[in-house]
Amino acid sequence: MTPPARGDHEARRRDVSEAVGRVLADRGFGGLTLRAVAAELGASTGLLTHYFPHKRALVAHALEVLDRQAVDRHRPATAALGAARGLPALRAALLDVLPLDAAAAADNRIWIGSWDAALGDAELTAGHAERYRRSRRRMAELCAEAQELGELPAGRPAADLAAQAQSFVLGLVVQALFAPAEFPPRRQRALLDGFLADLATGR
């Protein structure tokens, strides 16, 4: 890998981003190092420091890569519903978070692996907090629609319902990753449906 030409900087940065993504998929955050990314590119670590002068910069970029991948990721439950609104749309959004297949489990393992790296740095923590805040805002919109449609009780703020839903689904993700035999996809779906049923009755 030779130093980038002036007009080739963005293309080279895309190559680096793709290499970061491959290292994360293969080794998780624990294996994310400048040396590992450089090896994936067939480059020297010295050249890679042109983009990332230290490990923190690499971790910050990796979180951006994960964020973009999450936005672009195919969401089967949401796609299957099309233009559905309210509670069915909220259910689909939550299903698409759960590790219901090998690809979703791998994505969730990477995200959970990133928590330790992010919590060790105030700026990275703030970035993660904003990512989860964006997710809650979207869920709050779906909860508000469900309230308008009479599918969820109108007495609670939609933001609180969204926070409750996000907390539930992230907790279920952790349980399913640590004990997949105890939390197979069928049980994950059943637990989610039970949670939403309780939410709908105001419990």
Number of C-alpha atoms within 10 A of each C-alpha: 11 8 12 14 10 7 8 10 13 12 12 17 14 11 13 19 19 17 20 27 19 15 20 27 17 13 12 19 22 12 14 21 19 21 15 18 25 20 14 15 17 11 16 15 18 13 15 21 15 11 15 17 14 13 13 15 12 21 21 16 17 22 22 15 16 19 15 11 13 14 9 9 12 11 16 12 17 19 14 10 12 9 8 13 15 20 21 17 22 24 19 18 20 20 21 18 20 24 24 20 10 9 11 15 18 16 21 19 20 19 18 16 15 21 14 13 17 20 13 10 12 10 12 19 16 12 16 19 13 12 12 13 14 12 15 22 15 16 25 21 17 23 28 24 19 22 20 13 14 13 18 24 20 16 8 12 13 23 17 13 20 22 17 14 23 19 13 15 19 16 12 19 23 16 14 21 19 12 11 16 9 12 19 15 17 9 13 22 17 11 16 19 14 12 16 19 14 12 16 17 10 12 9
